[in-house]
Amino acid sequence: MNWIILILAGLMEVGFTFCLGKTKTATGQELVWWWIGFLAALSLSMFLMAKAAERLPIGTVYPVWTGIGAVGAVIVGIVFFHEPASFWRIFFISTLIFSIIGLRVCLNLNRF
Protein backbone atom coordinates (compact mmCIF):
# COMPACT_ATOMS: atom_id res chain seq x y z
CA MET A 1 0.00 0.00 0.00
CA ASN A 2 2.87 2.39 0.78
CA TRP A 3 4.21 1.99 -2.75
CA ILE A 4 0.80 2.86 -4.17
CA ILE A 5 0.72 5.98 -2.00
CA LEU A 6 4.22 6.89 -3.20
CA ILE A 7 3.26 6.41 -6.84
CA LEU A 8 0.18 8.61 -6.33
CA ALA A 9 2.40 11.25 -4.73
CA GLY A 10 4.64 11.17 -7.80
CA LEU A 11 1.63 11.45 -10.10
CA MET A 12 0.45 14.48 -8.15
CA GLU A 13 3.88 15.99 -8.80
CA VAL A 14 3.25 15.45 -12.50
CA GLY A 15 -0.13 17.13 -12.00
CA PHE A 16 1.34 20.22 -10.45
CA THR A 17 3.97 20.53 -13.17
CA PHE A 18 1.21 20.27 -15.79
CA CYS A 19 -0.76 23.02 -14.04
CA LEU A 20 2.39 25.14 -13.83
CA GLY A 21 2.94 24.70 -17.56
CA LYS A 22 -0.63 25.78 -18.28
CA THR A 23 -0.16 29.01 -16.31
CA LYS A 24 2.26 30.22 -18.99
CA THR A 25 -0.54 30.80 -21.49
CA ALA A 26 -3.62 31.24 -19.30
CA THR A 27 -5.11 34.59 -18.40
CA GLY A 28 -7.84 35.89 -16.12
CA GLN A 29 -10.06 33.39 -14.34
CA GLU A 30 -8.48 30.46 -16.18
CA LEU A 31 -5.09 31.43 -14.74
CA VAL A 32 -6.53 31.46 -11.22
CA TRP A 33 -7.93 27.94 -11.68
CA TRP A 34 -4.59 26.61 -12.95
CA TRP A 35 -2.86 28.11 -9.90
CA ILE A 36 -5.47 26.56 -7.61
CA GLY A 37 -4.89 23.19 -9.32
CA PHE A 38 -1.14 23.67 -8.91
CA LEU A 39 -1.45 24.36 -5.17
CA ALA A 40 -3.89 21.48 -4.62
CA ALA A 41 -1.72 18.96 -6.49
CA LEU A 42 1.41 20.24 -4.74
CA SER A 43 -0.19 19.92 -1.31
CA LEU A 44 -1.56 16.45 -2.02
CA SER A 45 1.80 15.35 -3.43
CA MET A 46 3.65 16.46 -0.30
CA PHE A 47 1.07 14.89 2.00
CA LEU A 48 1.17 11.55 0.20
CA MET A 49 4.97 11.55 0.10
CA ALA A 50 5.05 12.15 3.86
CA LYS A 51 2.61 9.26 4.38
CA ALA A 52 4.76 6.93 2.28
CA ALA A 53 7.86 8.02 4.24
CA GLU A 54 6.25 6.80 7.46
CA ARG A 55 6.83 3.19 6.36
CA LEU A 56 9.40 3.31 3.55
CA PRO A 57 12.99 4.57 3.85
CA ILE A 58 13.33 8.26 2.99
CA GLY A 59 16.39 7.37 0.90
CA THR A 60 14.02 5.45 -1.35
CA VAL A 61 10.91 7.62 -1.07
CA TYR A 62 12.47 10.89 -2.18
CA PRO A 63 14.35 9.60 -5.25
CA VAL A 64 11.32 7.60 -6.43
CA TRP A 65 9.01 10.59 -5.90
CA THR A 66 11.28 12.97 -7.79
CA GLY A 67 11.94 10.34 -10.46
CA ILE A 68 8.25 9.81 -11.15
CA GLY A 69 7.80 13.57 -11.24
CA ALA A 70 10.75 14.07 -13.60
CA VAL A 71 9.72 11.33 -16.00
CA GLY A 72 6.11 12.48 -15.89
CA ALA A 73 7.06 16.12 -16.46
CA VAL A 74 9.09 15.21 -19.54
CA ILE A 75 6.25 13.09 -20.92
CA VAL A 76 3.72 15.88 -20.21
CA GLY A 77 6.05 18.36 -21.89
CA ILE A 78 6.35 16.20 -24.98
CA VAL A 79 2.67 15.27 -25.23
CA PHE A 80 0.92 18.49 -24.14
CA PHE A 81 3.46 21.28 -24.63
CA HIS A 82 5.11 20.00 -27.84
CA GLU A 83 8.61 19.89 -26.37
CA PRO A 84 11.23 17.96 -28.37
CA ALA A 85 11.48 14.17 -27.99
CA SER A 86 15.12 13.81 -28.99
CA PHE A 87 17.03 10.56 -28.76
CA TRP A 88 19.16 11.76 -25.83
CA ARG A 89 16.16 13.07 -23.92
CA ILE A 90 14.38 9.73 -24.20
CA PHE A 91 17.62 7.86 -23.44
CA PHE A 92 18.24 9.71 -20.18
CA ILE A 93 14.61 9.52 -19.08
CA SER A 94 14.83 5.75 -19.71
CA THR A 95 17.87 5.52 -17.45
CA LEU A 96 15.90 7.35 -14.78
CA ILE A 97 13.04 4.86 -15.09
CA PHE A 98 15.48 1.94 -14.75
CA SER A 99 16.96 3.61 -11.67
CA ILE A 100 13.52 3.90 -10.05
CA ILE A 101 12.87 0.23 -10.76
CA GLY A 102 16.33 -0.60 -9.40
CA LEU A 103 15.58 1.16 -6.11
CA ARG A 104 12.42 -0.88 -5.74
CA VAL A 105 14.27 -4.13 -6.47
CA CYS A 106 17.08 -3.26 -4.03
CA LEU A 107 14.55 -2.61 -1.28
CA ASN A 108 13.06 -6.06 -1.85
CA LEU A 109 16.51 -7.72 -1.88
CA ASN A 110 17.34 -6.22 1.51
CA ARG A 111 14.39 -8.00 3.09
CA PHE A 112 15.96 -11.43 2.63
C-alpha positions as CSV (number, residue, x, y, z in Angstrom):
1,M,0.0,0.0,0.0
2,N,2.9,2.4,0.8
3,W,4.2,2.0,-2.7
4,I,0.8,2.9,-4.2
5,I,0.7,6.0,-2.0
6,L,4.2,6.9,-3.2
7,I,3.3,6.4,-6.8
8,L,0.2,8.6,-6.3
9,A,2.4,11.3,-4.7
10,G,4.6,11.2,-7.8
11,L,1.6,11.4,-10.1
12,M,0.5,14.5,-8.2
13,E,3.9,16.0,-8.8
14,V,3.3,15.4,-12.5
15,G,-0.1,17.1,-12.0
16,F,1.3,20.2,-10.5
17,T,4.0,20.5,-13.2
18,F,1.2,20.3,-15.8
19,C,-0.8,23.0,-14.0
20,L,2.4,25.1,-13.8
21,G,2.9,24.7,-17.6
22,K,-0.6,25.8,-18.3
23,T,-0.2,29.0,-16.3
24,K,2.3,30.2,-19.0
25,T,-0.5,30.8,-21.5
26,A,-3.6,31.2,-19.3
27,T,-5.1,34.6,-18.4
28,G,-7.8,35.9,-16.1
29,Q,-10.1,33.4,-14.3
30,E,-8.5,30.5,-16.2
31,L,-5.1,31.4,-14.7
32,V,-6.5,31.5,-11.2
33,W,-7.9,27.9,-11.7
34,W,-4.6,26.6,-12.9
35,W,-2.9,28.1,-9.9
36,I,-5.5,26.6,-7.6
37,G,-4.9,23.2,-9.3
38,F,-1.1,23.7,-8.9
39,L,-1.5,24.4,-5.2
40,A,-3.9,21.5,-4.6
41,A,-1.7,19.0,-6.5
42,L,1.4,20.2,-4.7
43,S,-0.2,19.9,-1.3
44,L,-1.6,16.5,-2.0
45,S,1.8,15.3,-3.4
46,M,3.7,16.5,-0.3
47,F,1.1,14.9,2.0
48,L,1.2,11.5,0.2
49,M,5.0,11.5,0.1
50,A,5.1,12.2,3.9
51,K,2.6,9.3,4.4
52,A,4.8,6.9,2.3
53,A,7.9,8.0,4.2
54,E,6.2,6.8,7.5
55,R,6.8,3.2,6.4
56,L,9.4,3.3,3.5
57,P,13.0,4.6,3.9
58,I,13.3,8.3,3.0
59,G,16.4,7.4,0.9
60,T,14.0,5.4,-1.4
61,V,10.9,7.6,-1.1
62,Y,12.5,10.9,-2.2
63,P,14.3,9.6,-5.3
64,V,11.3,7.6,-6.4
65,W,9.0,10.6,-5.9
66,T,11.3,13.0,-7.8
67,G,11.9,10.3,-10.5
68,I,8.3,9.8,-11.1
69,G,7.8,13.6,-11.2
70,A,10.7,14.1,-13.6
71,V,9.7,11.3,-16.0
72,G,6.1,12.5,-15.9
73,A,7.1,16.1,-16.5
74,V,9.1,15.2,-19.5
75,I,6.2,13.1,-20.9
76,V,3.7,15.9,-20.2
77,G,6.1,18.4,-21.9
78,I,6.4,16.2,-25.0
79,V,2.7,15.3,-25.2
80,F,0.9,18.5,-24.1
81,F,3.5,21.3,-24.6
82,H,5.1,20.0,-27.8
83,E,8.6,19.9,-26.4
84,P,11.2,18.0,-28.4
85,A,11.5,14.2,-28.0
86,S,15.1,13.8,-29.0
87,F,17.0,10.6,-28.8
88,W,19.2,11.8,-25.8
89,R,16.2,13.1,-23.9
90,I,14.4,9.7,-24.2
91,F,17.6,7.9,-23.4
92,F,18.2,9.7,-20.2
93,I,14.6,9.5,-19.1
94,S,14.8,5.8,-19.7
95,T,17.9,5.5,-17.5
96,L,15.9,7.3,-14.8
97,I,13.0,4.9,-15.1
98,F,15.5,1.9,-14.8
99,S,17.0,3.6,-11.7
100,I,13.5,3.9,-10.0
101,I,12.9,0.2,-10.8
102,G,16.3,-0.6,-9.4
103,L,15.6,1.2,-6.1
104,R,12.4,-0.9,-5.7
105,V,14.3,-4.1,-6.5
106,C,17.1,-3.3,-4.0
107,L,14.6,-2.6,-1.3
108,N,13.1,-6.1,-1.8
109,L,16.5,-7.7,-1.9
110,N,17.3,-6.2,1.5
111,R,14.4,-8.0,3.1
112,F,16.0,-11.4,2.6
